[in-house]
Amino acid sequence: MDYFLDKFPPTVDKVVDKLVVDMTFAERTRLANMNEAALTRFHHSYGIFLRNEFRLPGNDPLMNSCMSTATVETITPEQASFVILKELQKRLLAGNALKVIK
């Protein structure tokens, strides 16, 4: 059962925890510094990864967590993956001031 919960976390927070651990410092910095337009473009490809990796749809507890986080009554898998991405960015920004140094 632990393997299942590790592979398919039931909440947005647990997904974000898993993603942060797997990201390099450069990836965290790049994501933290994306504006809304860049984040939307990035979501086109990364959203597919999120949906496949965490079974959206299919992981009903995670879909419910995404709905709760977004405070909506219904949500599509595409919207759920964007909620996860936004929460990941929010966590990165809250944890550290990750700035690109030129």
N, C-alpha and C positions, 0 to 999 in steps of 0.2 A: 504494500500500500504506500510506503514511503516513496518508492520509485515513481509511482503514478503522481503523487503530489509534487515531487521535485520536477518531473517532466511537464506536468500540466497544472501549474499553480492556480488556486481557486480565487485569488483576489488580485486586483491591480497592484497593490503594494508588494505582494510577493513576486509578481512578474517583474516589477521595477527593481526589486532587490536582486533578482537573478540577472537581469540585463546589466545592471551597474557593475556587478562583479566580473562579468565577461567582457567589458569594454576596456580598451586601452585608454591611457590618459589623453592621447590625441583625439580619439573618438569622442570621449566625454567633453572635451573642450570644444570641438567642432559643433556637437549637438547643442551644447549650452549656449553657444553664440549665434545660433540660427535665428533669423527673424521669421515672422509668420509665413511669408511667401516661400522662403527656403525650406521651412519645416514641411509645408504642404507638398512641395516638390519631392522632398526626401521621403515623405510618407508613401508616395506612389510605389516605390520599390521596397522600402523597409516595412511598410504595412503588410505586404504580401508575406514577407518573412515572419512577422508577428502572427498573422492569421494561421499560417502553416505550423509554426513552431508551437503555438499554444492552443491549437484546435478551435479556432473561431470561424464558423460556429462549431458546436459540439461540446465545448466546455461551458456548460450552463452556469456553474457557479461564477466563472470569470465573466461571462456575458452579463450576469446580474450585477456583479461588482462594477463593471464598466457603466452600466445604466445608473447605478447608485452614485458613482463618482461624477457622472455627467448630469445628474439630477434630471433624467428623462425617463419616460415610461416605456419606450421602445428604442431599440438600437440595432443597427445592422453590423455585421462583422467588420466592414470597412470603418464605420464610425467608432466601433470598439477599439480597433487597432490605433486609431488616431487619439483616442482618450488615453491609451497606454503610452503612446509617444509623448503626448503633452505632459503627462504625469512624470515621465522619465526626465524630460527637460526641466520641469519644475523642481524635481528632486536635485538635479545637478546644479541648478542655479541657487537653491537654498543651502546646499552643502558647502559650496566653495564659490569663490569668485573666479571662475575659469575664464580667463581672457587670452585671446590670441596675441602674442607678442610678435611684432614685425621687425 
